[in-house]
Amino acid sequence: MTPREGERQRRILYAGAFLRALGVGLMAVLIGLYAARIGLAAAQIGVILSCALWGAALAAGATLWFGTRASQRAMLVALSALPVLGGALFLCTDSFPLLAAAAFVGMFNVNGRDRGAIPIVEQAIFPATTDDRGRTKVFAWYNVLLDAGYAVGGLLAALPTLLEAALGLTPLQSMRAALSLFCVLYGAVAIIYSRVPSHVAGSAPVGLRQLSPASRPIVAKISVLFLLDAFGGGFVGSAILAYFFAERFQVPAAQVAVLFTLGRVLSACSHLAAAWLSKRIGLLNTMIYTHVPSSLLLFTIVATDHFTIAALLFLLREGLNEMDVPTRQSYVMAVVLPQERLAAAGITALVRSGGWALAPMLAGVLMEAGGLGLPLIVAGATKLSYDVFLWREFRRVKPPEEAASAG
């Protein structure tokens, strides 16, 4: 692939990722409110949200299975079209079983971030659009656009209120109109992805069973470590941290919302900082040297009794916490063969989803048994152990650009 062709493919993927993130941010805020508006009980809403997550998990597993059989373009278009179908069904019925089925088919990312199947395919494609030295920067901009899309999509959730005031619609009508935008966005994404070549990487992807002898232990070890890291991260998800700040310091929800918005801005900027730093100290060093202090800051947040200090420590952590995301994605794609990238991206995404899902159930128990700050302490300890094991197992596994420099 020529540099010009690579740039064109990146622009297509970037545009699709941004529009998709808008839809994710919008749906994550409105889905529960809409379900309550049409009269569903809290337990039924919980089932719908769970169905959406299970649908996303199944789609990620199916991507691993069909990725060796279907083209990258076909998978991206199909995975973008299903949310349109699910969203349309969701808006056309008040039946609880059909709503649950629509959430499952639509694979709605109700947590506010896309941890479904499409990012697996995108991450496998991006390295083929650039050279080894430009790979991390490509992933950095990818994550910046995603974070920006999630933030703007969250703001779009204010559309129902605006439509009520401007057009005189009822609350339910205005909410349905806003959620229709979700279908429009994903429809546009499907059209954009139809311009992706069948196989950007130039070689057909292989499944997990076909990994080379050199890649198999790398993928196995890093998947276990990513599970550990995600398990720790599940104790300090946005919902849990927001609850901690509101209860510990007795601050209003609006103040917590402003704090988390600032944190998201810092996280977005940190992706580009990570790409700059990785060129100077290496991908693995960037992952660990930024992750360790961000984990230690969790202990300091628990230790302070003043909201202002805790908020500043939180923002400092947010500026560091996401720096391992583009570097992690770039590193995994670098240490396997090109045809193995889809399998590596798929299995690491799946295990991370499992880790995120397990921890929140335990966090509530820990808060009741040992206080509000206990989940943060457990998260910090778990993440620090991840950093130690990651350094021990992978300090000698260099991506091509760093191995060439060392040589």
C-alpha positions in Angstrom: 0.0 0.0 0.0 1.4 3.4 -1.0 1.5 6.2 1.6 -1.3 8.0 -0.3 -3.5 4.9 -0.3 -2.8 4.4 3.4 -3.8 8.0 4.2 -7.0 7.5 2.3 -7.9 4.4 4.2 -7.1 6.0 7.5 -9.4 8.9 6.7 -12.2 6.4 5.9 -11.7 4.6 9.2 -11.3 7.8 11.2 -14.6 9.2 9.8 -16.4 6.0 10.5 -15.0 5.8 14.1 -16.0 9.4 14.9 -19.5 9.1 13.6 -19.9 5.7 15.4 -18.6 7.3 18.7 -21.3 10.0 18.3 -23.9 7.3 18.2 -22.4 5.5 21.1 -22.3 8.6 23.3 -25.9 9.5 22.4 -27.4 6.0 23.0 -25.5 5.5 26.3 -27.2 8.5 27.8 -30.7 8.1 26.3 -31.4 4.4 26.2 -32.3 4.1 29.9 -34.2 7.3 29.9 -36.2 6.2 26.9 -37.0 2.8 28.4 -38.3 4.5 31.5 -40.3 7.0 29.5 -42.2 4.2 27.8 -43.1 2.6 31.1 -40.5 -0.1 31.7 -39.6 -1.0 35.3 -36.0 -0.8 36.6 -35.5 -4.5 36.4 -36.7 -4.6 32.8 -34.3 -1.8 31.9 -31.5 -3.7 33.5 -32.3 -6.7 31.3 -32.3 -4.6 28.2 -28.9 -3.1 29.1 -27.6 -6.6 29.8 -28.9 -7.9 26.5 -27.1 -5.1 24.7 -23.8 -6.0 26.4 -24.3 -9.7 25.6 -25.0 -8.8 22.0 -21.7 -6.8 21.8 -19.8 -9.7 23.4 -21.3 -12.3 21.0 -20.4 -10.0 18.0 -16.8 -9.8 19.2 -16.6 -13.6 19.4 -18.2 -13.9 16.0 -15.7 -11.5 14.5 -12.9 -13.9 15.6 -14.8 -16.8 14.0 -15.9 -15.2 10.7 -12.8 -13.0 10.4 -11.0 -15.8 8.6 -13.9 -16.3 6.2 -15.4 -12.8 5.5 -13.7 -9.8 4.1 -12.8 -6.9 6.4 -15.2 -4.6 4.4 -18.1 -7.1 4.7 -17.6 -7.3 8.5 -17.4 -3.6 9.0 -20.5 -2.9 6.9 -22.5 -5.8 8.6 -21.5 -4.7 12.1 -22.6 -1.1 11.3 -25.9 -2.2 9.7 -27.0 -4.3 12.7 -27.3 -1.3 15.0 -29.5 0.4 12.4 -31.8 -2.6 12.4 -31.7 -2.9 16.2 -32.3 0.9 16.7 -35.2 0.9 14.3 -36.9 -2.0 16.0 -36.2 -0.4 19.4 -38.1 2.7 18.3 -41.0 0.9 16.8 -42.3 -1.2 19.7 -43.2 -0.9 23.4 -43.0 -4.7 23.9 -40.4 -5.6 26.5 -39.3 -8.9 24.8 -38.9 -7.1 21.4 -37.0 -4.2 23.1 -34.6 -6.7 24.6 -34.2 -8.5 21.3 -33.6 -5.1 19.6 -30.9 -4.2 22.1 -29.2 -7.6 21.6 -29.3 -7.3 17.8 -28.2 -3.6 17.9 -25.3 -4.4 20.2 -25.8 -1.0 21.8 -22.7 0.1 23.7 -24.5 1.2 26.9 -21.3 2.0 28.8 -20.5 5.0 26.7 -17.5 3.4 25.0 -17.3 1.1 22.0 -15.9 -2.2 23.3 -17.7 -4.2 20.6 -16.6 -5.9 17.4 -15.9 -3.0 15.1 -12.8 -1.8 17.0 -11.3 -5.3 16.6 -11.4 -5.1 12.8 -10.3 -1.4 12.8 -7.2 -2.1 15.0 -6.2 -5.0 12.7 -6.4 -2.8 9.6 -4.6 0.4 10.9 -1.0 -1.0 10.9 -1.3 -1.8 7.2 -2.0 1.9 6.4 1.3 3.2 7.7 4.8 2.1 8.5 6.1 0.8 11.9 7.3 4.3 13.0 3.9 5.9 12.3 1.7 3.1 13.7 1.4 4.5 17.3 0.6 8.0 16.1 -2.2 6.5 13.9 -3.7 4.7 17.0 -3.3 7.9 19.0 -5.4 10.0 16.6 -7.9 7.1 16.4 -8.4 7.3 20.1 -8.6 11.1 20.2 -11.4 11.0 17.6 -13.2 8.3 19.6 -13.0 10.2 22.8 -14.2 13.4 21.1 -17.1 11.5 19.5 -18.2 10.1 22.9 -18.1 13.5 24.5 -20.0 15.2 21.7 -22.5 12.3 21.5 -23.2 12.8 25.2 -23.9 16.4 24.5 -26.3 15.4 21.7 -28.4 13.7 24.4 -29.7 17.2 25.1 -31.6 17.1 21.8 -34.9 16.0 23.3 -35.1 19.0 25.5 -34.2 21.3 22.6 -36.8 19.7 20.3 -39.5 20.0 22.9 -38.8 23.7 23.2 -38.3 24.4 19.5 -41.0 22.2 17.8 -43.4 21.6 20.6 -43.0 17.8 20.6 -44.0 15.7 23.5 -41.2 14.3 25.7 -41.6 10.8 24.1 -41.7 12.1 20.5 -38.6 14.3 21.1 -36.7 11.3 22.6 -37.6 9.1 19.6 -36.5 11.8 17.2 -33.2 12.1 19.0 -32.7 8.3 19.0 -33.5 8.2 15.3 -30.2 10.1 14.9 -28.4 7.0 16.2 -29.8 5.0 13.3 -28.8 7.7 10.8 -25.3 7.9 12.2 -24.7 4.1 12.0 -26.3 4.1 8.5 -23.7 6.7 7.4 -21.0 4.6 9.0 -22.0 1.6 7.0 -21.9 3.6 3.8 -18.4 5.0 4.7 -17.1 1.5 5.5 -18.3 0.2 2.1 -15.3 2.1 0.7 -12.8 0.0 2.6 -11.1 -2.6 0.4 -11.9 -6.3 1.0 -8.5 -6.9 2.7 -6.5 -3.8 3.5 -3.7 -5.8 5.0 -3.1 -7.7 1.7 -3.2 -11.1 3.4 -6.1 -13.1 4.7 -6.3 -13.2 8.5 -5.9 -16.4 10.4 -7.7 -17.7 13.5 -6.3 -18.3 16.9 -5.5 -21.9 16.2 -3.3 -20.8 13.2 -1.1 -18.5 15.2 2.6 -19.1 14.6 4.7 -20.8 17.3 6.4 -17.4 18.1 3.1 -15.5 18.4 1.1 -18.1 20.4 2.8 -17.6 23.8 2.9 -13.8 23.3 -0.9 -13.6 22.7 -1.6 -16.0 25.5 0.5 -14.2 28.1 -0.6 -10.7 27.1 -4.3 -11.8 27.1 -4.0 -13.0 30.7 -2.3 -9.7 31.7 -4.9 -7.6 30.0 -7.6 -9.6 31.8 -5.9 -8.6 35.1 -5.6 -5.0 34.1 -9.3 -4.8 33.0 -10.4 -6.5 36.2 -8.7 -3.8 38.2 -10.1 -1.1 35.9 -13.6 -2.5 36.5 -13.3 -1.4 40.1 -12.8 2.3 39.1 -15.3 2.7 36.2 -16.9 6.0 35.7 -20.1 5.1 37.5 -18.2 3.8 40.6 -15.8 6.8 40.7 -18.7 9.3 40.3 -20.5 7.5 43.2 -17.4 7.7 45.3 -17.0 11.5 44.7 -20.7 12.2 45.3 -20.9 10.2 48.5 -17.4 10.8 50.0 -17.4 14.6 49.5 -21.1 15.3 49.3 -20.8 17.3 46.0 -23.8 17.7 43.6 -24.1 15.6 40.4 -23.4 18.7 38.2 -20.1 19.3 39.9 -19.1 15.6 39.4 -20.2 15.9 35.7 -17.9 18.9 35.1 -15.0 17.0 36.8 -15.5 14.0 34.5 -15.8 16.2 31.4 -12.5 17.8 32.2 -11.0 14.3 32.8 -12.2 13.1 29.4 -10.6 16.2 27.7 -7.3 15.3 29.4 -7.6 11.7 28.4 -8.1 12.7 24.8 -5.0 14.9 24.8 -2.9 12.2 26.5 -3.2 9.9 23.5 -1.1 12.3 21.4 1.4 12.7 24.3 1.7 8.9 24.5 2.6 8.7 20.8 5.3 11.4 21.3 6.7 9.8 24.4 6.8 6.3 22.9 9.1 7.4 20.2 11.6 8.4 22.9 11.4 5.7 25.5 9.6 2.9 23.7 6.0 1.5 23.7 6.3 -0.8 26.6 8.1 1.8 28.8 5.4 4.3 27.9 2.7 1.9 28.9 4.3 1.0 32.3 5.9 4.4 33.3 2.6 6.2 32.9 0.4 3.4 34.2 2.3 3.0 37.5 1.8 6.6 38.7 -1.8 6.6 37.6 -2.4 3.5 39.7 -0.6 5.0 42.7 -2.8 8.1 42.4 -5.8 6.0 43.3 -4.4 5.5 46.8 -3.9 9.3 47.2 -7.4 10.0 46.1 -8.7 7.7 48.8 -6.3 9.3 51.4 -7.5 12.9 51.1 -10.5 14.4 52.9 -10.7 17.5 50.7 -12.7 17.5 47.4 -10.5 20.0 45.7 -7.4 18.0 46.3 -9.1 14.8 45.4 -10.4 16.4 42.2 -6.9 17.6 41.2 -5.4 14.1 41.9 -8.2 12.6 39.8 -7.5 15.0 36.9 -3.8 14.2 37.1 -4.6 10.5 36.9 -6.9 11.0 34.0 -4.0 12.7 32.2 -1.9 9.6 32.6 -4.4 6.7 32.8 -5.2 6.5 29.0 -1.7 6.9 27.7 -1.3 3.1 27.6 -4.3 2.8 25.3 -2.8 3.7 21.9 0.6 2.3 22.9 -1.0 -1.0 24.0 -2.9 -1.3 20.7 0.1 -0.5 18.7 2.3 -2.9 20.7 0.0 -5.8 20.3 -0.4 -5.3 16.6 3.4 -4.9 16.2 4.5 -8.1 18.0 2.4 -10.5 15.9 2.4 -11.2 12.2 0.2 -9.1 9.9 -2.2 -12.0 9.2 -2.5 -12.6 13.0 -3.6 -9.1 14.0 -7.3 -9.7 13.8 -7.0 -12.8 16.1 -4.8 -10.9 18.5 -7.0 -7.8 18.6 -10.1 -10.0 19.0 -8.9 -12.2 21.9 -7.4 -9.3 23.9 -10.6 -7.3 23.5 -12.7 -10.3 24.6 -10.7 -10.9 27.8 -10.7 -7.2 28.6 -14.5 -7.2 28.3 -14.7 -10.1 30.7 -12.5 -8.3 33.3 -14.5 -5.1 33.1 -17.7 -7.1 33.6 -16.6 -9.0 36.6 -15.3 -6.3 38.9 -18.3 -3.9 39.3 -20.3 -6.7 40.9 -17.6 -7.0 43.6 -17.1 -3.3 44.0 -20.5 -2.8 45.6 -19.8 -5.6 48.1 -16.4 -4.0 48.9 -17.9 -0.6 49.5 -20.4 -2.0 52.0 -17.9 -4.2 53.8 -14.9 -1.9 53.9 -15.9 1.6 52.9 -16.2 3.8 49.8 -12.5 3.8 49.1 -11.8 0.1 49.2 -12.6 -0.6 45.5 -10.0 2.1 44.6 -7.4 0.5 46.7 -8.1 -2.9 45.2 -7.9 -1.4 41.7 -4.6 0.3 42.5 -3.0 -2.9 43.8 -4.3 -5.0 40.9 -3.1 -2.6 38.3 0.3 -2.3 39.9 0.7 -6.1 39.8 -0.2 -6.0 36.2 2.5 -3.5 35.5 5.1 -5.6 37.3 4.1 -8.8 35.4 4.0 -7.0 32.1 7.5 -5.6 32.6 8.8 -9.0 33.6 7.3 -10.9 30.7 7.7 -8.5 27.8 10.6 -6.2 28.5 12.6 -8.2 25.9 9.8 -8.4 23.3 10.5 -5.4 21.1 8.3 -4.1 18.2 10.0 -3.9 14.8 10.9 -0.2 15.0 12.5 -0.5 18.4 14.3 -3.8 17.5 15.8 -2.1 14.4 17.0 0.9 16.5 18.5 -1.4 19.1 20.2 -3.4 16.4 
